[in-house]
Amino acid sequence: MNQVESSQLILRLQLLQRRLCEMANNLGNLTDPEIVAVSEEADRLIIQLQRLRKEEAEHRKMSMMSDSCSVSVLSASQSSEEVSQQGGTFLMKHS
C-alpha cells in the first residue's frame, strides 16, 4: 500500500468524521440529505482504504511466500537432517 495514499485517506476520513459530528449537532437530523451525502463519501473512502490494505496484505503474503520458497538440492553427501536444518523441510518417501 502506498503509505502516502493511505495517510491521505485516513486524514480525509477524520475530517469527514468531524464534519459529520458538527452537521449532526447543527441539523439534529441524521437523515438530512447533506449528512447522508457526507456519510456516503466517508463510506467510499473506507472501502478504498480497506482495498488498499487488502492489496498490501496480499503483496506481503506473496513476498513472504517467494522468500520462503527457495529450493535446496539434496546432494548424495547430505543427510536428511542436514537438509531440514537449512531452512525449510522437504519430505520424500521412497517406495
DSSP file (Angstrom, degrees, kcal/mol; ACC not computed):
  #  RESIDUE AA STRUCTURE BP1 BP2  ACC     N-H-->O    O-->H-N    N-H-->O    O-->H-N    TCO  KAPPA ALPHA  PHI   PSI    X-CA   Y-CA   Z-CA
    1    1 A M              0   0    0      0, 0.0     2,-0.7     0, 0.0     3,-0.1   0.000 360.0 360.0 360.0 137.5    0.0    0.0    0.0
    2    2 A N     >  -     0   0    0      1,-0.2     4,-2.5     2,-0.1     5,-0.2  -0.618 360.0-151.7 -70.0 114.2    1.2    3.4   -0.8
    3    3 A Q  H  > S+     0   0    0     -2,-0.7     4,-2.5     1,-0.2    -1,-0.2   0.853  93.7  51.7 -60.4 -37.9    1.8    4.9    2.7
    4    4 A V  H  > S+     0   0    0      2,-0.2     4,-2.4     1,-0.2    -1,-0.2   0.931 110.7  47.7 -65.2 -45.4    1.1    8.4    1.4
    5    5 A E  H  > S+     0   0    0      1,-0.2     4,-2.2     2,-0.2    -2,-0.2   0.914 112.8  48.9 -62.2 -43.1   -2.1    7.4   -0.2
    6    6 A S  H  X S+     0   0    0     -4,-2.5     4,-2.4     1,-0.2    -1,-0.2   0.919 111.3  49.4 -62.5 -44.7   -3.2    5.6    3.0
    7    7 A S  H  X S+     0   0    0     -4,-2.5     4,-2.4     1,-0.2    -1,-0.2   0.883 110.3  51.1 -63.1 -38.7   -2.3    8.5    5.2
    8    8 A Q  H  X S+     0   0    0     -4,-2.4     4,-2.5     2,-0.2    -1,-0.2   0.899 110.1  49.5 -65.9 -40.4   -4.3   10.9    2.9
    9    9 A L  H  X S+     0   0    0     -4,-2.2     4,-2.5     2,-0.2    -2,-0.2   0.915 111.5  48.7 -63.8 -42.6   -7.3    8.7    3.1
   10   10 A I  H  X S+     0   0    0     -4,-2.4     4,-2.3     2,-0.2    -2,-0.2   0.922 111.7  48.9 -64.3 -44.0   -7.2    8.5    6.8
   11   11 A L  H  X S+     0   0    0     -4,-2.4     4,-2.2     1,-0.2    -1,-0.2   0.926 111.7  49.4 -60.8 -45.1   -6.8   12.2    7.2
   12   12 A R  H  X S+     0   0    0     -4,-2.5     4,-2.4     1,-0.2    -2,-0.2   0.897 110.3  51.1 -62.2 -40.7   -9.8   12.8    4.8
   13   13 A L  H  X S+     0   0    0     -4,-2.5     4,-2.4     2,-0.2    -1,-0.2   0.897 108.3  51.6 -63.8 -39.9  -11.9   10.3    6.8
   14   14 A Q  H  X S+     0   0    0     -4,-2.3     4,-2.1     2,-0.2    -1,-0.2   0.902 110.2  49.2 -63.5 -40.4  -11.0   12.1   10.1
   15   15 A L  H  X S+     0   0    0     -4,-2.2     4,-2.4     1,-0.2    -2,-0.2   0.914 111.3  49.0 -64.9 -42.4  -12.1   15.4    8.5
   16   16 A L  H  X S+     0   0    0     -4,-2.4     4,-2.8     2,-0.2    -2,-0.2   0.882 108.3  54.4 -64.3 -37.3  -15.3   13.9    7.3
   17   17 A Q  H  X S+     0   0    0     -4,-2.4     4,-2.2     2,-0.2    -2,-0.2   0.930 110.1  46.0 -62.4 -45.2  -16.0   12.4   10.8
   18   18 A R  H  X S+     0   0    0     -4,-2.1     4,-2.5     1,-0.2    -2,-0.2   0.916 112.9  50.8 -62.1 -42.3  -15.6   15.8   12.4
   19   19 A R  H  X S+     0   0    0     -4,-2.4     4,-2.8     1,-0.2    -2,-0.2   0.912 109.1  51.0 -63.1 -42.3  -17.8   17.3    9.7
   20   20 A L  H  X S+     0   0    0     -4,-2.8     4,-2.6     2,-0.2    -1,-0.2   0.906 110.0  49.7 -61.7 -41.7  -20.5   14.7   10.3
   21   21 A C  H  X S+     0   0    0     -4,-2.2     4,-2.3     2,-0.2    -2,-0.2   0.931 112.8  46.6 -63.0 -45.2  -20.5   15.3   14.0
   22   22 A E  H  X S+     0   0    0     -4,-2.5     4,-2.5     1,-0.2    -2,-0.2   0.924 113.8  48.3 -62.6 -44.6  -20.8   19.1   13.5
   23   23 A M  H  X>S+     0   0    0     -4,-2.8     4,-3.3     1,-0.2     5,-0.5   0.904 110.8  50.8 -64.0 -41.0  -23.6   18.6   11.0
   24   24 A A  H  X5S+     0   0    0     -4,-2.6     4,-1.9     1,-0.2    -1,-0.2   0.903 112.5  46.7 -63.6 -41.1  -25.5   16.2   13.3
   25   25 A N  H  <5S+     0   0    0     -4,-2.3    -2,-0.2    -5,-0.2    -1,-0.2   0.903 119.1  40.7 -66.7 -40.6  -25.3   18.7   16.1
   26   26 A N  H  <5S+     0   0    0     -4,-2.5    -2,-0.2    -5,-0.2    -3,-0.2   0.900 126.4  31.4 -76.2 -42.2  -26.4   21.6   14.0
   27   27 A L  H  <5S-     0   0    0     -4,-3.3    -3,-0.2    -5,-0.2    -2,-0.2   0.789  83.4-154.0 -89.8 -29.9  -29.1   19.9   11.9
   28   28 A G     << +     0   0    0     -4,-1.9     2,-0.4    -5,-0.5    -4,-0.1   0.593  65.1  97.4  68.9   9.5  -30.2   17.4   14.6
   29   29 A N    >   -     0   0    0     -6,-0.3     3,-1.7     1,-0.1     6,-0.2  -0.920  54.7-165.8-135.4 108.2  -31.4   15.0   11.8
   30   30 A L  T 3  S+     0   0    0     -2,-0.4    -1,-0.1     1,-0.3    -6,-0.1   0.624  89.8  59.3 -70.0 -12.1  -29.2   12.1   10.8
   31   31 A T  T 3  S+     0   0    0      4,-0.1    -1,-0.3     5,-0.0     5,-0.0   0.334  73.0 129.6 -97.7   7.2  -31.3   11.5    7.7
   32   32 A D    <>  -     0   0    0     -3,-1.7     4,-2.6     1,-0.1     3,-0.4  -0.379  69.3-122.2 -58.0 136.7  -30.8   15.0    6.3
   33   33 A P  H  > S+     0   0    0      0, 0.0     4,-2.2     0, 0.0     5,-0.1   0.824 111.3  53.8 -54.8 -34.5  -29.6   14.8    2.7
   34   34 A E  H  > S+     0   0    0      2,-0.2     4,-2.1     1,-0.2     5,-0.2   0.921 110.6  45.6 -66.2 -42.9  -26.4   16.7    3.4
   35   35 A I  H  > S+     0   0    0     -3,-0.4     4,-2.6    -6,-0.2     5,-0.2   0.912 112.3  51.2 -65.9 -42.6  -25.5   14.3    6.3
   36   36 A V  H  X S+     0   0    0     -4,-2.6     4,-2.5     1,-0.2    -1,-0.2   0.907 109.7  50.7 -61.1 -41.8  -26.3   11.3    4.1
   37   37 A A  H  X S+     0   0    0     -4,-2.2     4,-1.9    -5,-0.2    -1,-0.2   0.918 112.6  45.2 -63.7 -43.9  -24.1   12.6    1.3
   38   38 A V  H  X S+     0   0    0     -4,-2.1     4,-2.2     2,-0.2    -1,-0.2   0.893 112.7  51.9 -67.1 -39.2  -21.1   13.1    3.6
   39   39 A S  H  X S+     0   0    0     -4,-2.6     4,-2.3     1,-0.2    -2,-0.2   0.895 108.7  50.5 -63.9 -40.4  -21.7    9.7    5.2
   40   40 A E  H  X S+     0   0    0     -4,-2.5     4,-2.2     2,-0.2    -1,-0.2   0.878 108.7  52.1 -65.8 -36.9  -21.7    8.1    1.8
   41   41 A E  H  X S+     0   0    0     -4,-1.9     4,-2.1     2,-0.2    -2,-0.2   0.920 109.4  49.6 -63.2 -42.8  -18.5    9.8    0.9
   42   42 A A  H  X S+     0   0    0     -4,-2.2     4,-2.5     1,-0.2    -2,-0.2   0.906 108.6  53.5 -61.9 -41.5  -16.9    8.5    4.1
   43   43 A D  H  X S+     0   0    0     -4,-2.3     4,-2.4     1,-0.2    -1,-0.2   0.919 107.6  50.5 -59.3 -44.2  -18.2    5.0    3.2
   44   44 A R  H  X S+     0   0    0     -4,-2.2     4,-2.3     1,-0.2    -1,-0.2   0.903 111.1  48.5 -61.6 -41.2  -16.5    5.2   -0.2
   45   45 A L  H  X S+     0   0    0     -4,-2.1     4,-2.5     2,-0.2    -1,-0.2   0.887 109.6  52.5 -66.4 -38.3  -13.2    6.3    1.4
   46   46 A I  H  X S+     0   0    0     -4,-2.5     4,-2.4     2,-0.2    -2,-0.2   0.925 110.3  47.8 -62.6 -44.2  -13.4    3.5    4.0
   47   47 A I  H  X S+     0   0    0     -4,-2.4     4,-2.3     2,-0.2    -2,-0.2   0.910 111.4  50.9 -63.0 -42.3  -13.9    0.9    1.2
   48   48 A Q  H  X S+     0   0    0     -4,-2.3     4,-2.2     1,-0.2    -2,-0.2   0.912 111.3  48.1 -61.9 -42.8  -11.0    2.4   -0.7
   49   49 A L  H  X S+     0   0    0     -4,-2.5     4,-2.4     1,-0.2    -2,-0.2   0.891 110.2  51.8 -65.0 -40.4   -8.7    2.2    2.3
   50   50 A Q  H  X S+     0   0    0     -4,-2.4     4,-2.3     2,-0.2    -1,-0.2   0.897 109.2  50.5 -63.7 -39.9   -9.8   -1.4    3.0
   51   51 A R  H  X S+     0   0    0     -4,-2.3     4,-2.7     2,-0.2    -2,-0.2   0.919 110.0  50.0 -63.7 -43.1   -9.0   -2.4   -0.6
   52   52 A L  H  X S+     0   0    0     -4,-2.2     4,-2.3     1,-0.2    -2,-0.2   0.920 112.2  47.3 -61.1 -43.6   -5.5   -0.8   -0.3
   53   53 A R  H  X S+     0   0    0     -4,-2.4     4,-2.4     2,-0.2    -1,-0.2   0.877 111.5  50.8 -66.7 -37.0   -4.9   -2.6    3.0
   54   54 A K  H  X S+     0   0    0     -4,-2.3     4,-2.6     2,-0.2    -2,-0.2   0.926 110.6  49.2 -65.0 -44.4   -6.0   -5.9    1.5
   55   55 A E  H  X S+     0   0    0     -4,-2.7     4,-2.5     1,-0.2    -2,-0.2   0.903 111.6  49.3 -61.4 -41.1   -3.8   -5.4   -1.6
   56   56 A E  H  X S+     0   0    0     -4,-2.3     4,-2.8     2,-0.2    -1,-0.2   0.912 110.6  49.8 -64.8 -42.3   -0.8   -4.7    0.7
   57   57 A A  H  X S+     0   0    0     -4,-2.4     4,-2.4     2,-0.2    -2,-0.2   0.908 112.4  47.6 -63.3 -41.4   -1.5   -7.8    2.9
   58   58 A E  H  X S+     0   0    0     -4,-2.6     4,-2.6     2,-0.2    -2,-0.2   0.900 112.0  50.1 -65.7 -40.0   -1.7   -9.9   -0.3
   59   59 A H  H  X S+     0   0    0     -4,-2.5     4,-2.4     2,-0.2    -2,-0.2   0.923 111.8  47.9 -63.2 -44.3    1.5   -8.4   -1.6
   60   60 A R  H  X S+     0   0    0     -4,-2.8     4,-2.5     2,-0.2    -2,-0.2   0.902 111.8  50.4 -62.2 -41.3    3.3   -9.0    1.8
   61   61 A K  H  X S+     0   0    0     -4,-2.4     4,-2.3     2,-0.2    -2,-0.2   0.925 111.9  46.6 -64.1 -44.7    2.0  -12.6    1.8
   62   62 A M  H  X S+     0   0    0     -4,-2.6     4,-2.5     1,-0.2    -1,-0.2   0.891 112.1  51.5 -64.6 -38.7    3.2  -13.2   -1.8
   63   63 A S  H  X S+     0   0    0     -4,-2.4     4,-1.9     2,-0.2    -2,-0.2   0.914 110.9  47.3 -64.2 -42.6    6.6  -11.7   -0.9
   64   64 A M  H  X S+     0   0    0     -4,-2.5     4,-1.8     1,-0.2    -2,-0.2   0.887 111.8  51.4 -66.1 -38.3    6.9  -13.9    2.2
   65   65 A M  H  X S+     0   0    0     -4,-2.3     4,-0.7     1,-0.2    -2,-0.2   0.909 110.0  48.0 -66.1 -41.4    6.0  -16.9    0.1
   66   66 A S  H  < S+     0   0    0     -4,-2.5     3,-0.3     1,-0.2    -1,-0.2   0.847 111.0  52.0 -69.7 -31.2    8.5  -16.2   -2.6
   67   67 A D  H  < S+     0   0    0     -4,-1.9     3,-0.5     1,-0.2    -1,-0.2   0.847 113.7  43.5 -69.2 -33.5   11.2  -15.6    0.1
   68   68 A S  H  < S+     0   0    0     -4,-1.8    -1,-0.2     1,-0.2    -2,-0.2   0.476  96.5  78.3 -92.3  -1.4   10.5  -19.0    1.7
   69   69 A C     <  +     0   0    0     -4,-0.7     2,-0.2    -3,-0.3    -1,-0.2   0.057  57.5 136.0 -97.1  26.4   10.2  -21.0   -1.5
   70   70 A S        -     0   0    0     -3,-0.5     2,-0.5     1,-0.1    18,-0.2  -0.548  50.8-132.7 -72.3 141.1   13.9  -21.3   -2.1
   71   71 A V        -     0   0    0     -2,-0.2     2,-0.4     2,-0.0    -2,-0.1  -0.806  13.2-155.1-102.2 131.6   14.7  -24.9   -3.2
   72   72 A S        -     0   0    0     -2,-0.5     2,-0.5    11,-0.0    11,-0.0  -0.865  12.1-139.0-102.5 139.2   17.6  -26.8   -1.7
   73   73 A V        -     0   0    0     -2,-0.4     2,-0.8    10,-0.0    -2,-0.0  -0.859  13.6-135.9 -99.6 127.9   19.1  -29.6   -3.7
   74   74 A L        -     0   0    0     -2,-0.5     2,-0.2     2,-0.0     6,-0.1  -0.725  21.9-159.1 -84.9 112.7   19.9  -32.8   -1.7
   75   75 A S    >   -     0   0    0     -2,-0.8     3,-1.6     4,-0.1     0, 0.0  -0.486  31.8-106.2 -87.4 165.2   23.4  -34.0   -2.7
   76   76 A A  T 3  S+     0   0    0      1,-0.3    -1,-0.1    -2,-0.2    -2,-0.0   0.761 119.7  53.9 -62.0 -24.4   24.5  -37.5   -2.2
   77   77 A S  T 3  S+     0   0    0      2,-0.1     2,-0.4     0, 0.0    -1,-0.3   0.542  92.0  88.3 -90.4  -5.7   26.7  -36.4    0.7
   78   78 A Q    <   -     0   0    0     -3,-1.6     2,-0.2     4,-0.0    -4,-0.0  -0.764  67.7-142.6 -97.1 137.1   23.9  -34.6    2.7
   79   79 A S     >  -     0   0    0     -2,-0.4     4,-1.7     1,-0.1     3,-0.2  -0.482  28.9-109.2 -85.2 165.0   21.8  -36.4    5.2
   80   80 A S  H  > S+     0   0    0      1,-0.2     4,-2.3     2,-0.2     5,-0.2   0.825 120.0  58.1 -63.6 -30.4   18.1  -35.6    5.5
   81   81 A E  H  > S+     0   0    0      2,-0.2     4,-1.4     1,-0.2    -1,-0.2   0.897 104.6  50.5 -65.4 -39.8   18.8  -33.9    8.9
   82   82 A E  H  4 S+     0   0    0      1,-0.2     4,-0.4     2,-0.2    -2,-0.2   0.899 110.7  49.1 -64.5 -40.5   21.3  -31.5    7.2
   83   83 A V  H >< S+     0   0    0     -4,-1.7     3,-1.4     1,-0.2    -2,-0.2   0.926 109.9  50.0 -66.1 -44.7   18.7  -30.6    4.6
   84   84 A S  H >< S+     0   0    0     -4,-2.3     3,-0.8     1,-0.3    -1,-0.2   0.764 106.5  57.0 -68.7 -22.3   16.0  -29.9    7.1
   85   85 A Q  T 3< S+     0   0    0     -4,-1.4    -1,-0.3     1,-0.2    -2,-0.2   0.592  90.3  75.5 -80.1 -10.4   18.3  -27.7    9.1
   86   86 A Q  T <  S-     0   0    0     -3,-1.4     2,-0.3    -4,-0.4    -1,-0.2   0.467 120.3 -82.4 -81.2  -0.8   18.9  -25.5    6.1
   87   87 A G  S <  S+     0   0    0     -3,-0.8     2,-0.1     1,-0.2    -3,-0.0  -0.717 101.7  44.4 143.0 -90.9   15.6  -23.8    6.4
   88   88 A G  S    S-     0   0    0     -2,-0.3     2,-0.5   -18,-0.2    -2,-0.2  -0.407  74.0-123.4 -86.0 164.8   12.5  -25.5    5.0
   89   89 A T        -     0   0    0     -2,-0.1     2,-0.5    -3,-0.1    -5,-0.1  -0.949  23.0-174.7-113.1 128.5   11.7  -29.1    5.4
   90   90 A F        -     0   0    0     -2,-0.5     2,-0.4   -10,-0.2    -6,-0.1  -0.977   8.2-164.6-123.5 115.8   11.1  -31.2    2.3
   91   91 A L        +     0   0    0     -2,-0.5     2,-0.4     2,-0.0    -2,-0.0  -0.856   9.3 177.8-107.1 135.7   10.0  -34.8    3.0
   92   92 A M        -     0   0    0     -2,-0.4     2,-0.6     2,-0.0    -2,-0.0  -0.995  14.2-154.1-136.8 130.2   10.1  -37.5    0.4
   93   93 A K        -     0   0    0     -2,-0.4     2,-0.4     2,-0.0    -2,-0.0  -0.906   9.7-149.2-106.9 124.9    9.1  -41.1    0.9
   94   94 A H              0   0    0     -2,-0.6    -2,-0.0     1,-0.1     0, 0.0  -0.739 360.0 360.0 -90.0 137.8   10.6  -43.7   -1.3
   95   95 A S              0   0    0     -2,-0.4    -1,-0.1     0, 0.0    -2,-0.0   0.425 360.0 360.0-115.5 360.0    8.5  -46.8   -2.0
